[in-house]
Amino acid sequence: MNTLVVPLDTKVLAFGDSLTFGYGVSRDKSYPSVLANLLHTEVINEGISGEMSEQGLLRLPAVLEKYKPNILVLCHGANDILRKRDLVKMKENLSKMITMAQEKGIYVLLVGVPTNELLTFSVPSLYYDVAQSHGIEIEDKALSEILGNDTLKSDQVHPNEQGYRMMALNIAQLLSDNYHPSAKTF
């Protein structure tokens, strides 16, 4: 793994549901807390357990205005998937959240939330479609691996301390490799 580096004054907003909140572990073991330690920068945890993508879309404008982040790590859709909601609508909600951030010049990293398909966990194509249409990176490995490995989970759908650390490491690596504050983000 390369050295994990982003400029020290970078403000990262981790936005999402219980996977961002850190359900199942203490707050200092959530992936945003671990990410802050790995990158040596501010990472704001704006995860709300149980939140649907539609609720996230409504909440995001005020959160972006309050924190004015340089980077948005968007991990949303798990509850839409679990509750078997309309995935086309979820895709639209994710797309609108990304557009909202990009219009403010914020670099966006999308975290793909996998579904359970024939005993394996894979990220639905809608995440790749959204990432491609917005020209952004997607972290699509950590959650698939975590959910497929009982030693990395605190329950059926949430990582444990080691799982959240894996998420943070993968996200940190992608941000280190791809975030360049002087580069155009969209």
C-alpha positions as CSV (number, residue, x, y, z in Angstrom):
1,M,0.0,0.0,0.0
2,N,1.3,3.5,-0.9
3,T,1.7,6.2,1.6
4,L,-1.8,7.7,2.4
5,V,-1.7,11.4,1.7
6,V,-4.1,14.2,1.2
7,P,-3.4,17.8,2.1
8,L,-3.6,18.4,5.8
9,D,-6.3,21.1,5.5
10,T,-8.6,18.8,3.5
11,K,-12.1,18.4,5.0
12,V,-13.8,15.1,4.3
13,L,-17.5,14.6,4.7
14,A,-18.5,11.0,5.2
15,F,-22.2,10.9,4.4
16,G,-24.6,8.0,4.6
17,D,-26.5,5.6,6.7
18,S,-25.5,3.1,9.5
19,L,-22.5,1.9,7.5
20,T,-21.1,5.5,7.8
21,F,-22.4,6.0,11.4
22,G,-20.5,2.9,12.5
23,Y,-23.4,0.8,13.7
24,G,-22.1,-2.0,16.0
25,V,-18.9,-0.3,17.2
26,S,-18.0,2.7,19.3
27,R,-17.8,6.0,17.3
28,D,-14.0,6.0,17.4
29,K,-14.0,2.7,15.5
30,S,-16.4,3.8,12.7
31,Y,-14.8,4.1,9.3
32,P,-14.9,7.9,9.3
33,S,-12.9,8.0,12.6
34,V,-10.4,5.5,11.3
35,L,-10.1,7.4,8.0
36,A,-9.3,10.6,9.9
37,N,-6.5,8.9,11.7
38,L,-5.2,7.3,8.4
39,L,-5.2,10.6,6.5
40,H,-4.4,12.9,9.4
41,T,-7.2,15.3,8.4
42,E,-10.7,16.2,9.5
43,V,-13.4,13.6,8.6
44,I,-16.9,14.5,9.6
45,N,-19.3,11.6,10.3
46,E,-22.7,12.4,9.0
47,G,-24.1,8.9,9.0
48,I,-27.7,8.2,10.2
49,S,-28.7,4.7,10.9
50,G,-31.8,3.6,9.0
51,E,-31.7,6.5,6.6
52,M,-33.1,5.9,3.1
53,S,-31.5,7.6,0.0
54,E,-34.5,9.9,-0.4
55,Q,-34.0,11.2,3.2
56,G,-30.3,11.6,2.5
57,L,-31.0,13.6,-0.6
58,L,-33.2,16.0,1.5
59,R,-30.6,16.2,4.3
60,L,-27.5,16.7,2.1
61,P,-27.9,20.4,1.1
62,A,-27.8,21.7,4.7
63,V,-24.9,19.4,5.6
64,L,-22.8,20.6,2.6
65,E,-23.6,24.2,3.5
66,K,-22.7,23.6,7.2
67,Y,-19.3,21.9,6.7
68,K,-18.2,23.0,3.2
69,P,-16.1,19.9,2.6
70,N,-13.4,19.4,0.0
71,I,-14.4,15.7,-0.3
72,L,-17.7,13.8,0.0
73,V,-17.5,10.1,0.6
74,L,-21.0,9.0,-0.2
75,C,-22.1,5.6,1.1
76,H,-25.8,5.3,0.7
77,G,-28.5,2.9,-0.5
78,A,-28.1,0.0,1.9
79,N,-31.6,0.6,3.5
80,D,-33.2,1.1,0.1
81,I,-31.7,-2.3,-0.9
82,L,-32.6,-4.1,2.4
83,R,-36.2,-2.8,2.3
84,K,-36.5,-3.6,-1.4
85,R,-37.3,-0.1,-2.4
86,D,-37.3,1.2,-6.0
87,L,-33.6,1.0,-7.1
88,V,-34.3,3.3,-10.1
89,K,-35.3,6.0,-7.6
90,M,-32.3,5.2,-5.4
91,K,-30.1,5.6,-8.4
92,E,-31.7,9.0,-9.1
93,N,-31.2,10.0,-5.5
94,L,-27.5,9.1,-5.6
95,S,-27.1,10.9,-8.8
96,K,-28.7,14.1,-7.5
97,M,-26.5,14.0,-4.3
98,I,-23.4,13.7,-6.5
99,T,-24.5,16.5,-8.8
100,M,-25.2,18.7,-5.8
101,A,-21.7,18.2,-4.4
102,Q,-20.0,18.5,-7.8
103,E,-21.8,21.8,-8.5
104,K,-20.0,23.1,-5.3
105,G,-16.6,21.9,-6.6
106,I,-16.5,19.0,-4.1
107,Y,-14.6,15.8,-5.0
108,V,-16.9,12.8,-4.6
109,L,-16.0,9.2,-3.9
110,L,-18.9,6.7,-4.1
111,V,-19.0,3.6,-2.0
112,G,-20.9,0.8,-3.6
113,V,-23.2,-1.2,-1.3
114,P,-23.4,-4.8,-2.3
115,T,-26.5,-7.1,-2.5
116,N,-26.6,-10.8,-1.8
117,E,-26.8,-12.7,-5.1
118,L,-26.5,-16.4,-5.1
119,L,-24.3,-16.7,-2.0
120,T,-22.0,-13.9,-3.1
121,F,-22.1,-10.2,-2.4
122,S,-21.8,-7.9,-5.4
123,V,-22.3,-4.2,-6.0
124,P,-25.3,-3.6,-8.2
125,S,-24.6,-2.1,-11.7
126,L,-26.5,1.1,-10.8
127,Y,-23.5,2.2,-8.6
128,Y,-21.1,1.8,-11.6
129,D,-23.6,3.6,-13.9
130,V,-23.8,6.5,-11.5
131,A,-20.0,6.7,-11.0
132,Q,-19.4,6.5,-14.7
133,S,-22.0,9.2,-15.6
134,H,-20.4,11.6,-13.1
135,G,-16.8,10.7,-13.8
136,I,-16.1,9.7,-10.2
137,E,-14.2,6.9,-8.5
138,I,-16.1,4.0,-6.8
139,E,-14.9,1.9,-3.8
140,D,-16.5,-1.4,-4.6
141,K,-14.4,-4.0,-2.9
142,A,-14.5,-3.5,0.9
143,L,-18.2,-4.0,1.7
144,S,-18.4,-7.1,-0.6
145,E,-15.5,-8.7,1.1
146,I,-16.8,-7.7,4.6
147,L,-20.3,-9.0,4.1
148,G,-19.0,-12.3,2.7
149,N,-16.8,-12.9,5.7
150,D,-18.4,-13.5,9.2
151,T,-15.1,-12.6,10.9
152,L,-15.5,-9.0,9.6
153,K,-19.1,-8.4,10.6
154,S,-20.9,-7.5,13.9
155,D,-24.2,-8.7,12.5
156,Q,-25.6,-9.8,9.1
157,V,-25.3,-6.4,7.5
158,H,-22.8,-4.3,9.5
159,P,-19.0,-4.5,9.7
160,N,-17.2,-5.0,13.0
161,E,-14.1,-3.0,14.1
162,Q,-11.9,-4.9,11.6
163,G,-14.5,-4.5,8.8
164,Y,-14.8,-0.7,9.3
165,R,-11.0,-0.5,9.4
166,M,-10.9,-2.3,6.0
167,M,-13.4,0.2,4.6
168,A,-11.3,3.1,5.9
169,L,-8.1,1.7,4.4
170,N,-9.7,1.2,1.0
171,I,-11.2,4.6,1.0
172,A,-8.0,6.2,2.2
173,Q,-6.1,4.5,-0.6
174,L,-8.5,5.7,-3.3
175,L,-8.5,9.3,-1.9
176,S,-4.7,9.3,-1.7
177,D,-4.3,8.0,-5.2
178,N,-7.0,10.2,-6.8
179,Y,-7.8,13.4,-4.9
180,H,-5.8,16.3,-6.2
181,P,-7.2,19.6,-4.9
182,S,-5.9,21.6,-7.9
183,A,-7.5,19.3,-10.4
184,K,-11.0,19.8,-11.7
185,T,-13.3,17.5,-9.9
186,F,-16.0,17.1,-12.6
